[in-house]
Amino acid sequence: MLDLGVLDQSPIRSGGTAADALNESVKLAQLSESLGYSRVWLAEHHGSNSFAGCSPEILISRIAAETKTIRVGSGGIMLPHYSPYKVAENFKLLETMYPNRIDLGIGRAPGSDQVTAQALAYGSQIGIEYFANKVADLKAFLAGEPALTKGLERVQATPRTSTMPEMWMLGSSPQSAIYAAHFGMAYSFAHFIAPDQSKACIDQYVRNCTEANVTPRPNLGVFALCADTQARADQLAACRDLWRLRFEKGDPGPCPSIEEAMNYAYTDSEKARIAAKSKNLIAGTPDKVKHQLEALAADHGVKELVIVTICHDYEDRARSYELIANAFELGRV
């Protein structure tokens, strides 16, 4: 039986606002809990007109307060921007308020353009080359152990907790697999970003964990759209396709409506680009989506999928998660 979770990027829809997107994230988390999903992760994006979630830790606090049992976490915190000590404090505080429910997923990507990344760093000269040091210090601060960085050995992150957030390494490259195994962390690979590398990276992670005598715990982040009919699923997928085309040209803006997508005059080259991106999209009726998700999980040897679903209307997005949950009988186990 597969475990299923939700990765929510708080998408802003055409004609909607960031406030709408964040309110819909809360509603989606509540729905996900009622349907039997195991966890909901909130993404981090900066300077974006497409996604409203720039601060996962703030949204985690709101969503954890509005739910009761589902795990809530970051998918993820882009650690190169931040002090490991401050991240540890934030998540120890969250763990104190919501014990045994908090996930801390971290990543290496900027989640922004380079200029915005510079604004986040605001003069700091510590670059991506220090990522491993930051991970080591973050783990130490969370566990109440001496930090790796010289001079910080006696620093203690507070509040002190009897439990720890569940730590995940998020990634879409071989380097993230290496880091996850090296630090003995659970690993979530973004198949929806790099489907061609997903199996090799999961295999490398498992192999490295085995060599280090560490129990591997991988999952896949997968883009899926489910509807009552294939025709409706194809319409929803068209919104995503147009958004991706715009993404390739820069900031794609809000998620377009079905009408916008259907009325768009695609060139032959744009149609070819859409076809080339079909590997990281599962769209269809419940039986079809269930079959493809199960096949993907089996091919990668994972027991958990975290599902990303983006389309224009919240009702269609909620229905997609509902149909998938019903197909897998999540709430009946």
LOTORBA-899043 format. One record per residue (C-alpha): residue number from 1; residue in three letters; y, x, z. Coordinates in Angstrom, 3 decimals, always signed. Each point is the difference from the previous one (the first is absolute). Layout:
REM LOTORBA-899043
   pos   code         yy         xx         zz
   NUM    ALA          Y          X          Z
...
END
This chain:
REM LOTORBA-899043
   pos   code         yy         xx         zz
     1    MET     +0.000     +0.000     +0.000
     2    LEU     +3.387     +1.391     -1.000
     3    ASP     +2.932     +0.130     +2.381
     4    LEU     +3.192     -1.149     -1.708
     5    GLY     +3.557     +0.770     +0.984
     6    VAL     +3.463     -0.653     -1.427
     7    LEU     +2.562     +2.519     -1.225
     8    ASP     +3.366     -1.741     -0.184
     9    GLN     +2.883     +1.686     -1.814
    10    SER     +2.447     -2.831     +0.839
    11    PRO     +0.796     -0.669     -3.685
    12    ILE     +3.342     -1.536     -0.897
    13    ARG     -0.332     -2.683     -2.668
    14    SER     +2.415     -0.837     -2.784
    15    GLY     +2.418     -2.578     +1.390
    16    GLY     -0.961     +0.890     +3.579
    17    THR     +1.440     +2.300     +2.657
    18    ALA     -1.194     +2.808     +2.243
    19    ALA     +0.142     -2.444     +2.917
    20    ASP     -2.361     -2.307     -1.903
    21    ALA     -2.381     +2.910     -0.598
    22    LEU     -0.103     +0.994     +3.670
    23    ASN     -0.497     -3.573     +1.176
    24    GLU     -2.840     -0.308     -2.499
    25    SER     -1.555     +3.176     +1.428
    26    VAL     -0.122     -1.682     +3.411
    27    LYS     -1.512     -3.168     -1.485
    28    LEU     -2.550     +2.027     -1.966
    29    ALA     -1.089     +1.896     +3.119
    30    GLN     -0.486     -3.241     +1.900
    31    LEU     -1.987     -1.428     -2.890
    32    SER     -2.076     +3.183     -0.300
    33    GLU     -0.913     -0.214     +3.666
    34    SER     -1.082     -3.632     -0.327
    35    LEU     -2.102     +0.835     -3.078
    36    GLY     -1.928     +2.808     +1.697
    37    TYR     +1.557     +3.142     -1.503
    38    SER     -0.455     +2.995     +2.293
    39    ARG     +3.398     +1.666     -0.320
    40    VAL     +3.397     -0.248     -1.663
    41    TRP     +1.939     +3.124     -0.967
    42    LEU     +3.720     +0.146     -0.812
    43    ALA     +1.248     +2.417     -2.654
    44    GLU     +3.038     +2.293     +0.025
    45    HIS     +2.417     +0.083     -2.944
    46    HIS     +3.595     +1.217     -0.037
    47    GLY     +2.950     -0.874     -2.230
    48    SER     -2.107     -2.636     -1.748
    49    ASN     +1.050     -3.305     -1.522
    50    SER     -3.691     -0.910     -0.314
    51    PHE     -1.242     +0.371     +3.572
    52    ALA     +1.731     -0.927     +3.253
    53    GLY     -2.107     +2.056     +2.405
    54    CYS     +1.898     +3.226     +0.711
    55    SER     -1.059     +0.269     +3.669
    56    PRO     -3.657     -0.899     +0.649
    57    GLU     +0.238     +0.603     +3.752
    58    ILE     +2.647     -2.712     +0.384
    59    LEU     -1.940     -2.481     -2.110
    60    ILE     -3.218     +0.872     +1.875
    61    SER     +1.671     -0.988     +3.254
    62    ARG     +1.101     -3.358     -1.387
    63    ILE     -3.346     -0.794     -1.606
    64    ALA     -2.068     +1.094     +3.001
    65    ALA     +2.121     -2.337     +2.134
    66    GLU     -0.604     -2.880     -2.423
    67    THR     -3.797     +0.517     -0.099
    68    LYS     -2.689     +0.299     +2.662
    69    THR     -3.058     +1.992     -1.049
    70    ILE     +0.392     +1.569     -3.453
    71    ARG     +0.639     +3.739     -0.123
    72    VAL     +3.510     +0.839     -1.247
    73    GLY     +1.084     +3.351     -1.338
    74    SER     +1.884     +2.196     -2.425
    75    GLY     -1.166     +0.503     -3.532
    76    GLY     +1.556     +2.416     +0.565
    77    ILE     +2.600     +2.069     +1.789
    78    MET     +1.200     +2.695     -2.424
    79    LEU     -0.256     +2.831     +2.515
    80    PRO     +1.853     +2.744     -1.951
    81    HIS     +3.255     -1.884     +0.687
    82    TYR     -0.375     -0.237     +3.758
    83    SER     -0.446     +1.732     +3.323
    84    PRO     -3.646     -0.240     +1.105
    85    TYR     +1.262     -0.423     +3.547
    86    LYS     +2.070     -3.064     -0.867
    87    VAL     -2.853     -1.517     -2.022
    88    ALA     -2.295     +0.559     +2.992
    89    GLU     +2.494     -1.696     +2.323
    90    ASN     +0.361     -2.982     -2.321
    91    PHE     -3.733     -0.543     -0.282
    92    LYS     -0.762     +0.678     +3.648
    93    LEU     +2.565     -2.678     +0.797
    94    LEU     -1.622     -2.381     -2.477
    95    GLU     -3.427     +0.796     +1.476
    96    THR     +1.337     -0.688     +3.479
    97    MET     +1.304     -3.408     -1.054
    98    TYR     -3.019     -0.898     -2.149
    99    PRO     -2.975     +2.044     +1.290
   100    ASN     -2.980     +0.546     -2.295
   101    ARG     +1.776     -1.707     -2.904
   102    ILE     +2.177     +2.738     -1.519
   103    ASP     -0.825     +2.173     -3.028
   104    LEU     +2.025     +3.086     -0.896
   105    GLY     -0.461     +0.788     -3.667
   106    ILE     +1.881     +3.063     -1.231
   107    GLY     +0.686     +1.341     -3.475
   108    ARG     +1.610     +2.883     -1.869
   109    ALA     +1.806     -1.909     -2.760
   110    PRO     +3.796     -0.350     +0.214
   111    GLY     -0.040     -3.793     -0.460
   112    SER     +3.337     +0.473     -1.751
   113    ASP     +1.854     +2.055     -2.592
   114    GLN     +0.879     +3.603     +0.797
   115    VAL     +3.645     -0.682     +0.868
   116    THR     -1.000     -2.725     +2.462
   117    ALA     -2.576     +2.392     +1.447
   118    GLN     +2.815     +2.486     +0.598
   119    ALA     +1.977     -2.691     +1.779
   120    LEU     -3.004     -0.697     +2.250
   121    ALA     -0.326     +3.699     +0.809
   122    TYR     +3.782     +0.288     +0.501
   123    GLY     +0.193     +3.773     -0.084
   124    SER     -3.429     +0.821     +1.415
   125    GLN     -1.530     +3.029     -1.724
   126    ILE     -3.551     -0.949     +0.979
   127    GLY     -1.668     -0.983     -3.253
   128    ILE     -3.351     -1.343     -1.185
   129    GLU     -1.573     +3.428     +0.633
   130    TYR     +0.121     -0.793     +3.738
   131    PHE     -1.956     -3.231     -0.355
   132    ALA     -3.191     +1.391     +1.569
   133    ASN     +1.960     +1.320     +2.992
   134    LYS     +1.617     -3.402     +0.435
   135    VAL     -3.367     -1.744     -0.066
   136    ALA     -1.395     +2.398     +2.612
   137    ASP     +3.018     -0.487     +2.272
   138    LEU     -0.068     -3.782     -0.468
   139    LYS     -3.660     -0.173     +1.039
   140    ALA     +0.739     +2.176     +3.028
   141    PHE     +3.008     -2.055     +1.105
   142    LEU     -2.013     -3.213     -0.289
   143    ALA     -2.885     +1.444     +2.020
   144    GLY     +2.198     +1.628     +2.660
   145    GLU     -1.173     +3.462     -1.014
   146    PRO     +2.034     +3.199     -0.633
   147    ALA     +1.763     +0.016     -3.356
   148    LEU     -0.898     +2.615     -2.594
   149    THR     +3.621     +1.005     -0.620
   150    LYS     +1.095     +2.887     +2.194
   151    GLY     +2.501     -1.036     +2.665
   152    LEU     -1.100     -3.650     +0.042
   153    GLU     -3.220     +0.463     +1.960
   154    ARG     +1.353     -1.667     +3.141
   155    VAL     +1.675     -2.933     -1.731
   156    GLN     -1.538     -3.364     +0.922
   157    ALA     +0.432     -3.114     -2.111
   158    THR     +0.475     -3.169     +2.012
   159    PRO     -0.867     -2.622     +1.018
   160    ARG     -3.383     +1.282     +1.132
   161    THR     -2.781     -2.289     -1.118
   162    SER     -3.654     -0.432     +0.846
   163    THR     -0.785     -0.820     -3.646
   164    MET     +1.091     +1.559     -3.295
   165    PRO     +1.041     -1.444     -3.343
   166    GLU     -2.705     +0.311     -2.637
   167    MET     +1.080     +2.815     -2.331
   168    TRP     -0.475     -0.106     -3.774
   169    MET     +0.898     +2.452     -2.734
   170    LEU     +1.228     -1.828     -3.099
   171    GLY     +0.003     +1.649     -3.387
   172    SER     -0.588     -0.033     -3.736
   173    SER     -0.907     +3.642     -0.633
   174    PRO     -2.675     +2.581     +0.887
   175    GLN     +2.359     +1.668     +2.486
   176    SER     +0.133     -3.125     +2.150
   177    ALA     -3.818     -0.066     +0.108
   178    ILE     -0.023     +3.609     +1.192
   179    TYR     +2.560     -0.699     +2.718
   180    ALA     -1.806     -3.141     +1.199
   181    ALA     -3.298     +1.837     +0.440
   182    HIS     +1.646     +3.077     +1.532
   183    PHE     +1.708     -2.068     +2.679
   184    GLY     -2.999     -2.273     +0.551
   185    MET     +1.934     -3.097     -1.008
   186    ALA     -0.979     -3.219     -1.712
   187    TYR     +1.051     +0.062     -3.663
   188    SER     +1.442     -2.719     -2.220
   189    PHE     +0.189     +0.814     -3.709
   190    ALA     +2.504     -1.917     -2.143
   191    HIS     -2.215     -1.118     -2.872
   192    PHE     +2.859     -2.254     -1.138
   193    ILE     +2.025     +3.149     -0.690
   194    ALA     -2.583     +2.500     -1.275
   195    PRO     -3.244     -1.762     -0.991
   196    ASP     -1.232     +2.937     -2.082
   197    GLN     -0.024     +2.292     +3.051
   198    SER     -1.267     -2.431     +2.617
   199    LYS     -3.748     +0.728     -0.082
   200    ALA     +0.408     +3.779     -0.162
   201    CYS     +2.426     -0.026     +2.934
   202    ILE     -2.183     -2.262     +2.143
   203    ASP     -3.020     +2.186     -0.800
   204    GLN     +1.936     +3.140     +0.918
   205    TYR     +1.154     -1.546     +3.270
   206    VAL     -3.550     -1.023     +0.968
   207    ARG     -1.383     +3.405     -0.990
   208    ASN     +2.646     +1.875     +1.999
   209    CYS     -0.530     -2.228     +3.031
   210    THR     -3.738     +0.579     -0.140
   211    GLU     +0.495     +3.769     -0.166
   212    ALA     +2.338     -0.200     +3.014
   213    ASN     -2.429     -2.235     +1.936
   214    VAL     +2.571     -2.806     +0.002
   215    THR     -0.938     -3.626     -0.607
   216    PRO     +1.773     -1.088     -3.219
   217    ARG     +1.813     -3.321     -0.044
   218    PRO     +1.423     -0.754     -3.440
   219    ASN     +1.488     -3.125     -1.510
   220    LEU     +1.665     -0.902     -3.285
   221    GLY     +3.382     -1.604     -0.635
   222    VAL     -0.623     -2.378     -2.919
   223    PHE     +2.307     -2.255     -2.035
   224    ALA     -1.535     -3.458     -0.427
   225    LEU     +1.217     -3.402     -1.135
   226    CYS     -2.175     -3.067     +0.470
   227    ALA     +0.657     -3.544     -1.248
   228    ASP     -1.899     -3.238     -0.490
   229    THR     -0.208     +0.656     -3.747
   230    GLN     -0.042     +3.108     -2.161
   231    ALA     +3.005     -1.298     -1.926
   232    ARG     +2.060     -0.188     +3.186
   233    ALA     -1.139     +3.458     +1.083
   234    ASP     +1.072     +1.384     -3.373
   235    GLN     +3.438     -1.573     +0.430
   236    LEU     +0.372     +1.588     +3.426
   237    ALA     -1.129     +3.341     -1.386
   238    ALA     +2.686     -0.252     -2.689
   239    CYS     +2.671     +0.148     +2.732
   240    ARG     -1.507     +3.224     +1.256
   241    ASP     -0.269     +1.437     -3.528
   242    LEU     +3.664     -0.568     -0.764
   243    TRP     +0.981     +1.457     +3.367
   244    ARG     -1.999     +3.150     -0.737
   245    LEU     +1.663     +0.409     -3.390
   246    ARG     +3.384     -0.170     +1.672
   247    PHE     -1.201     +2.424     +2.675
   248    GLU     -0.705     +2.617     -2.660
   249    LYS     +3.648     -0.244     -1.068
   250    GLY     +1.397     +0.408     +3.533
   251    ASP     +0.600     -2.535     +2.754
   252    PRO     -1.852     -3.105     -1.241
   253    GLY     +1.929     -2.425     +2.180
   254    PRO     -1.493     -3.215     +1.417
   255    CYS     -3.392     -1.310     -1.077
   256    PRO     +0.525     -2.116     -3.134
   257    SER     -1.078     -3.622     -0.218
   258    ILE     -2.808     -1.229     -2.237
   259    GLU     +2.619     -1.446     -2.352
   260    GLU     +1.764     +3.360     -0.265
   261    ALA     -3.282     +1.777     -0.682
   262    MET     -1.170     -2.512     -2.576
   263    ASN     +3.318     +0.024     -1.850
   264    TYR     +0.292     +3.790     -0.097
   265    ALA     -0.342     +1.463     -3.508
   266    TYR     -2.499     +2.834     +0.485
   267    THR     -0.037     +2.794     -2.535
   268    ASP     -3.275     +1.446     -1.238
   269    SER     +0.521     +3.123     +2.103
   270    GLU     +0.667     -2.114     +3.096
   271    LYS     -3.172     -2.000     -0.607
   272    ALA     -1.885     +3.277     -0.240
   273    ARG     +1.448     +1.196     +3.308
   274    ILE     -1.021     -3.259     +1.671
   275    ALA     -3.536     +0.374     -1.311
   276    ALA     -0.130     +3.579     +1.256
   277    LYS     +0.888     -1.182     +3.519
   278    SER     -2.739     -2.633     +0.118
   279    LYS     -2.338     +2.273     +1.980
   280    ASN     +1.908     -0.600     +3.220
   281    LEU     +0.214     -3.793     -0.278
   282    ILE     -2.607     -2.586     +0.927
   283    ALA     +1.021     -3.530     -1.009
   284    GLY     -2.035     -3.161     -0.337
   285    THR     -1.828     -2.833     +1.687
   286    PRO     -1.592     +0.421     +3.458
   287    ASP     -3.492     +0.809     -1.286
   288    LYS     +1.312     +2.549     -2.471
   289    VAL     +2.316     +1.694     +2.501
   290    LYS     -2.719     +0.096     +2.668
   291    HIS     -2.462     +1.577     -2.425
   292    GLN     +2.496     +2.646     -1.140
   293    LEU     +1.097     +0.851     +3.541
   294    GLU     -3.594     +0.341     +1.160
   295    ALA     -0.858     +2.177     -3.006
   296    LEU     +3.048     +2.214     +0.606
   297    ALA     -0.870     +0.433     +3.686
   298    ALA     -3.638     +0.782     -0.795
   299    ASP     +0.965     +2.528     -2.682
   300    HIS     +2.229     +1.820     +2.495
   301    GLY     -2.320     -0.354     +2.986
   302    VAL     +2.641     -1.706     +2.145
   303    LYS     -0.416     -2.907     +2.396
   304    GLU     +3.634     -1.085     +0.108
   305    LEU     +2.640     -0.988     -2.542
   306    VAL     +3.697     -0.509     +0.669
   307    ILE     +1.338     -2.446     -2.560
   308    VAL     +3.445     +0.094     -1.610
   309    THR     +1.096     -3.219     -1.677
   310    ILE     +3.403     -0.363     -1.635
   311    CYS     +1.192     -2.903     -2.123
   312    HIS     +3.203     -2.007     -0.161
   313    ASP     -0.647     -3.012     +2.237
   314    TYR     -1.126     +0.385     +3.590
   315    GLU     -2.223     -3.072     -0.350
   316    ASP     -1.989     +1.687     -2.786
   317    ARG     -0.307     +3.187     +2.044
   318    ALA     -1.179     -1.898     +3.068
   319    ARG     -2.457     -1.981     -2.115
   320    SER     -1.410     +3.233     -1.423
   321    TYR     -0.757     +1.356     +3.471
   322    GLU     -1.441     -3.360     +1.029
   323    LEU     -2.355     -0.167     -2.984
   324    ILE     -1.211     +3.557     +0.574
   325    ALA     -0.574     -0.669     +3.706
   326    ASN     -1.984     -3.131     -0.834
   327    ALA     -2.042     +1.796     -2.638
   328    PHE     -1.008     +2.632     +2.567
   329    GLU     -0.348     -2.620     +2.771
   330    LEU     +2.192     +2.138     +2.253
   331    GLY     +0.615     -2.636     +2.630
   332    ARG     -3.631     -1.084     +0.244
   333    VAL     -1.665     +3.189     +1.182
END
